[in-house]
Amino acid sequence: MSFGRPWLAWLWLLGFVAAPLVMLGVVALSVPADGIPPFRPAVSMEGLEGLADPLFLDGLIGSLRISLTTSMLCLLIGYPMTLGIVRSKRPAFWLGLLLVPFWSGFLMRLTAWTLLLRELNVLHTELAMQIGMVSCYLPFLILPLQSRMAAADPLLAQAAADLGASPFRVFLHITLPHSLPGVVAGVVLVFVPVMGEYVIPELLGDPGAQTFGRMIWDAFFSERDWPLAASLSLALLVILVPPALLLRRR
Amino acid sequence: MTALALEAVVAGYGAGITVNGVDLVVHPGEIFCLLGGSGSGKTTLLRCIAGFLAPSSGRIVLDGRDVTRLAPHQRDVTTLFQSYALFPHMSVQDNIAFGLRRRRWKRADIACRLAEMLALVRLQGLGDRRISQLSGGQQQRVALARCLAPKPRLLLLDEPLSALDPELRAATRADLVATLRSQGTTALLVTHDRAEALAVADRIGLLQAGRLAQTGTPEALFERPSSRFVAGFLGDVVLLDATVRDSGILDLADGTAVEMASGQPAGSRVTLALRPERIRLEDGAGANRLAGEVTGLTYAGASIEVSVRLACGTTLTLVRPAELPRPSPGSSIWVGWDASAACVLTA
């Protein structure tokens, strides 16, 4: 790395990544207690053993399913959109439009969705939650994909056409393979945060449906079992390491 | 028989016209060179023939079929791009087979043609390599094989040697021509390099501001240019103002009479064009000789460059073998030429 002050980067990582992780580890090994904070430092497996509850497996599977569905829906909608944006005469304008909703607050946007979805009589259903997820996370797929597609050499597509490839074949053999790293980046950037998403299922989704994010929230704030909540958080972190590694493989 | 015919092609980008009425015929098996400076319209014309740009008017006929309105993939034309445009995510053989697969060749035929092409460009055994693992010269040969594999009716070459190191260029050029000849390929080559055009082409079309200034064999363009522009583009030239006296005599501006058939009526103002390579140093006066003064000598190893200022004020540089006696600077000399070495320009 050729940064002028690499120690600044290390300091940042230490303060904002390593330290919270260590704290999370300490809390996970503690035992619950009455008081503030509601735990007593110890070396106990109680919190981690709590993960064995089959309830959490259900929540994990539920969240994986939602993450997968959301990232695939985003890909299905976002890929053609990105292609259109990149091939349009004014890509910057369309990208700007895509980001306009982000200028209003996250909660405000979700409140708007609640009103709209209530009108349609689908509020607090899986469908409503999926609509919310896709609308919030679509740009996370489009932005990396767009930057990848925009970097494609237009001459390669011309060369393929020149050799007899129809527009569909040009897409299949040139455009699509070149865009794949952008697809991976986009899908991971949607998949990972959706796994831990708490607010959208809470405001739009079925109140009975369990997700990992909700379970962490409940453990922290309803049951006040911080060691269990910290263990759940660490478990989610471990689960999300492999998809995040996909991003580095380029 | 014509392989390619352009009929009054006009084309350009937006409101600008860069090709302004080009008529052109390329014969089967011929290597035709479109020569021109930047902005002359040569690349625009190439893009029209490949199908990447629709001409605003005119027709493009390929082997008797009007392809003017066809998309690039519907024309049986392939292009060797200046930067090769090889597919970086495919192996050498997948690059070469790309055109064959698009033409739905049978698997066995593709394998056979692939081996043939790899041998043709001397890349046997490198079929599985990635493009990035090849040298510049090898990449150029892969690009050539990729273009030739589907046996196109016409191969377009866009400055095919300009991406190579100068040391590699001459050898690659000879190699390229030999390959095209061995395959009987009809080729249209675009270049700004007159030496490349003269060496490679069966015929040259010289473009000037979107129009063909002259079309003909390299010899015809070099020896009998139709205008000052053509004469100057293809090599060094000495231009002398003259007036036609009668059918066989020209009067130069300084009053010297020279023998030269012009085909122009008496009294016409014309230009006498001489290639310095064809001008000799002489000891005394005579027919087709002009007086001058040696203004300098430049030693260039195998040859020596003699700068001469003529009595009329025109200066020229003659290249002579270094072993010949050298005139001394400041001495008066005569320059002379054979009537066949000169030509008369009216434009």
Interface residues (C-beta under 8 A of the other chain):
Chain A: D153 L155 L156 Q158 A159 A160 A161 D162 L163 G164 A165 S166 P167 R169 V170 H173 I174 P177 H178
Chain B: A50 G51 F52 A71 P72 H73 V77 T78 T79 F81 S83 A85 L86 F87 P88 H89 F98 G99 R102 R103 R146 C147 P150
